[in-house]
Amino acid sequence: MRAVDLVNNFYQAYADRDIEGALAYCADDVVFRWIADPRQSRRAGSARGKQEFLARLVDLNEDFEYRRVIPVEIIDGGDKVAAQVEYHMTRRTTGDEFVMPVADFWTIRDGLAVEVVEYYDTALAAAVS
């Protein structure tokens, strides 16, 4: 499977709320980095390994309903893939709806994601947290 197809499949599984299915596209020692100022987002930092990544995703799902996940553009760079994604979300405690634009940078090795670096709108994240 091409790296770009793996990334597309990850987003599709995540959009379907199949978190375990999405993680099947990741190596056991995957590193997921949320690039943000920790003063603006409590989710800034890294998750190392599938279990930490899963814990972060479950935590996000408890706070937010993911109404839609839209990969706006995916750029195929071989074993490096860049993706512009929109997460259409609702804050569960307030019912506030918003769109979180993100930029993800994937590294694929041996048919699995080994690293994902995500940049997102930290001011928006702080406003809805």
N, C-alpha and C positions, 0 to 999 in steps of 0.2 A: 504494500500500500504506500502510495506517495505521502510525504509528510503533510502536504496541503489537504489531502483527503482525510488523514487522521485528525487534523485540527477541525475540519468541517464536521466530522463525525462526533468529536467531543462536544462541539457547540450544539449539535442536534440532540444528543443525549441529554445535555444540560437543559436545553429548552424544553424537553419532554419531562423534566424533573427526575430523570433517571441518573442520579448522582453516582451510584455504583457503576452504572454503565459508562458514564463519562470517565470515571477513574480507570476503567479497563484500558484506556488509551495512554495511561501514564505508567512509567517505570515505578517500581516499588520505592526507589529512593528519589523520586521527583522532588524538585525544589520549586516552590511557587513563591514569588516575591511580589508583594504589594508595595509599590513605591509611593510613599506618602509621608507627610510629616505626622509623627505619632501624636502630636498635640492636636491635630485636626481629625485624625481617624484612628480609632482604637484597633483597627484591623491592619494598620501599617506593619510591615515586617515580613518575615519569611515563615513558610510552613515547610518543614523538611520531612519528606516521606509521605506516602499515601494516607497514613492514619492522621497526621497533623493536617494535611490538606483536607481530608474528609471532615475533620472536626471544625475547620474554618468554614467550609461550605454549609455544614449543618447549622452552625451559629448564624451565618448570614440568612439562611432559610427561616430560622426562627424569628428574625427581626423583619424580614422583607418577603413579600409575595412577589415572585418573578412572573409577571404577566406575559412577557415576551422576551426572547433573546434573539437579536437580529445581527448576524454578521454582515456588516455593511460592505466591507471590502477585505479580502484576504489575498495577501501577496505571497506568491510561491518563490522561495529562495533556496530550494533544495531542502537541506536539513534544517534550514532556518525559515520560519514562517512569521509574517507580521499580519495582525488582524485588527481592524477597526470594528468595534462591536457596540451595539446599543442594548442596554438592559432596561426594559420597561418594568418599573417596580412600584410597589405600594408598601409604605411603612405600616407594618401591622398595628402598631399602637395608636397611630393617628389617622390612618386611612389616606394619608397624603400620597398622591401619585407623582412620579417623576421619571425622567429618562436619564440614566447614568451612561455617558459616553466613556468608553475605555479604549486603550491601545494595548494589545497583548503581543509579546514577542516570544515565540516558541523556539525551543531547540529540540530536535528529534534525533534519536540515536537508536539503531537496531529496532526500528518500527514502533518506538514508544516515546512519549514526551519525557524528557529528563529535566527540563527547566522551562518555566513560564515566568515572564516578567510583565507585570501589569501596572500601567499608569492610568489614574482616573482623576476625576475632578474632586479634589480634596475639599474645596469650599462647599460644593454641593453635598458631599458626604457629611461634613460637619453640620450643615444646615438641617439635614434630615435625621441625624443620629439622636 
